[in-house]
Amino acid sequence: MPQLIFRGVPAEAVRAISIPLVEEVAAICQCGTDNFTLECLHVTAIFDGKYTDSYAFIEVWWFERGDEVRDKMAEAIDRHVRSLGIPELEISFQLRREDNYYMNGRRYDS
C-alpha cells in the first residue's frame, strides 16, 4: 500500500518510469519503495460505435496521509506520466481504512 492502478497508459511506458516514480513517491510518503504496487489495466475503449484510445487515468489506493502529501503525490505522478508525452491525465485517490484492511487474515490496525 499504496497501489497505483494505471489505465490508458501502456505498460511499457509505466515500466520505463517505475523506478524514479516509486522512489519519489516513497520519499513523499516517508515509506519504503517496497510498499508500492504499480498495475496496468488493459481496457478496450469505445466511443461512437468505434474502438478508441482510452484516456490516461490513475487511481491511487492508499491510507489517507493528508492534503499536503496527496498534493505532492499527485504532482509527482502527473509529472512522471506526462514526461512520457502523454498530454493530460486524471488522478483519483481512493481511501482505504486501516480498520477495514487485512493482511494475512489480520486487521492492519491491530
Backbone torsions as a table, in degrees:
resi	resn	phi	psi	omega
1	MET	NA	129.1	8.3
2	PRO	-78.2	157.9	178.7
3	GLN	-118.7	126.9	177.0
4	LEU	-107.5	121.2	-178.8
5	ILE	-112.2	118.5	-175.5
6	PHE	-100.4	133.7	173.1
7	ARG	-129.3	135.2	178.7
8	GLY	79.2	12.2	175.5
9	VAL	-124.2	121.6	-177.3
10	PRO	-58.2	141.1	-178.7
11	ALA	-56.5	-40.1	179.7
12	GLU	-63.3	-34.8	177.5
13	ALA	-68.9	-41.9	177.3
14	VAL	-63.1	-42.5	177.8
15	ARG	-57.6	-40.5	-177.1
16	ALA	-63.9	-32.5	-179.3
17	ILE	-102.1	-1.6	-170.3
18	SER	-58.8	-44.4	-176.5
19	ILE	-67.3	-54.9	-179.8
20	PRO	-65.2	-34.3	178.6
21	LEU	-63.1	-51.1	-177.9
22	VAL	-65.3	-38.3	177.3
23	GLU	-60.5	-42.5	-179.1
24	GLU	-69.5	-46.2	-177.8
25	VAL	-71.1	-29.0	174.7
26	ALA	-65.3	-40.7	176.9
27	ALA	-63.7	-41.0	178.6
28	ILE	-61.8	-42.9	-178.0
29	CYS	-83.7	-7.3	-178.1
30	GLN	56.3	52.0	177.0
31	CYS	-145.0	172.9	-179.0
32	GLY	-74.5	155.0	178.3
33	THR	-65.2	-23.9	-179.3
34	ASP	-73.4	-4.0	176.0
35	ASN	-81.6	-12.1	-172.9
36	PHE	-99.9	142.4	173.9
37	THR	-124.7	130.2	174.6
38	LEU	-112.8	129.9	178.0
39	GLU	-133.8	144.3	178.3
40	CYS	-114.8	124.4	175.5
41	LEU	-90.6	136.7	176.1
42	HIS	-101.0	115.0	-175.8
43	VAL	-122.2	157.9	173.5
44	THR	-113.5	112.8	-179.4
45	ALA	-94.0	141.1	-179.9
46	ILE	-131.6	132.3	175.2
47	PHE	-141.1	131.5	176.1
48	ASP	56.2	38.5	176.7
49	GLY	77.8	8.5	-178.0
50	LYS	-128.5	151.7	172.3
51	TYR	-70.9	141.3	-179.3
52	THR	-144.8	166.1	176.0
53	ASP	-70.6	143.4	175.6
54	SER	-83.7	144.7	177.6
55	TYR	-75.9	157.8	-178.8
56	ALA	-74.1	123.9	-179.7
57	PHE	-143.4	128.8	-179.7
58	ILE	-122.5	127.3	173.1
59	GLU	-101.9	134.6	176.5
60	VAL	-114.1	111.9	176.0
61	TRP	-95.6	124.2	-175.8
62	TRP	-161.7	172.4	169.4
63	PHE	-87.6	133.1	-175.9
64	GLU	-54.0	135.8	179.4
65	ARG	-126.0	7.7	176.7
66	GLY	98.2	162.8	-175.9
67	ASP	-60.3	-43.8	-176.2
68	GLU	-62.9	-46.5	179.3
69	VAL	-66.4	-42.7	179.3
70	ARG	-60.6	-44.0	179.0
71	ASP	-61.8	-43.1	179.1
72	LYS	-66.5	-39.3	177.1
73	MET	-61.8	-47.8	-178.9
74	ALA	-60.5	-42.5	-179.6
75	GLU	-64.0	-43.2	-179.1
76	ALA	-65.7	-46.2	179.1
77	ILE	-60.9	-46.7	179.7
78	ASP	-58.2	-46.4	-177.5
79	ARG	-63.2	-45.7	-178.7
80	HIS	-65.9	-44.4	-178.1
81	VAL	-68.8	-42.3	-179.6
82	ARG	-70.6	-18.5	174.4
83	SER	-66.0	-14.4	177.8
84	LEU	-82.4	-0.4	-178.1
85	GLY	92.5	9.2	176.8
86	ILE	-83.4	118.5	-170.1
87	PRO	-71.9	-29.0	179.5
88	GLU	-155.5	154.5	178.0
89	LEU	-155.3	163.6	176.5
90	GLU	-118.9	145.3	179.2
91	ILE	-128.3	134.2	178.3
92	SER	-128.2	128.8	177.5
93	PHE	-94.9	124.3	178.8
94	GLN	-110.3	126.5	-173.8
95	LEU	-90.9	134.8	169.6
96	ARG	-105.1	144.3	175.2
97	ARG	-102.1	134.1	-177.8
98	GLU	-60.4	-31.0	-179.7
99	ASP	-77.9	-9.1	176.8
100	ASN	-110.1	8.5	-175.1
101	TYR	-113.2	130.2	-177.2
102	TYR	-121.6	140.2	173.6
103	MET	-124.0	121.8	-179.4
104	ASN	53.8	40.3	176.3
105	GLY	79.9	5.0	-178.9
106	ARG	-121.7	140.4	179.1
107	ARG	-60.2	136.7	-178.4
108	TYR	-63.6	-33.1	-174.8
109	ASP	-87.2	3.4	-179.0
110	SER	-97.1	NA	NA
